[in-house]
Amino acid sequence: MTALPPGLTHPYETTRPKLETFRHGHTFTWTQGDAYIAVQRGRIANADKTTVLTDIHPEHPLECGKHPIVDWLPAPPRTAWHEPGIMLRLADQWLHNRRTAPRTPG
């Protein structure tokens, strides 16, 4: 993978608030203030350790630690930060775009 673009923070390397969702076999992370959303393969915690209280995806093992970013997508306007379901819709759009026009990030 090429270097990350300006405006994309690796989710493991920040203490800023993040929105994360696991969808389509990938973890999507939007770090507050970033211009891009990081995409990582697998179910990634982006932490050294984590405590899972309720696991709604037990068939996908949760991986801790720093994992590579395999793609990224432009973040919506900052006003969308509190919009319910925004990450799910973005993940679905990402999958649709990959199926119709695969690309290499960067």
Buried (B, 14 or more C-beta within 10 A) or exposed (E): EEEBEEEBBBBBEBEEEBBBBBBEEBBBBBBEEBBBBBBBBBBBBBEEEEEEEEEEEEEEEBBEEBBEBBBBBEBBEEEBBEEEEBBEBBBEEBBEEBEEEEEEBE
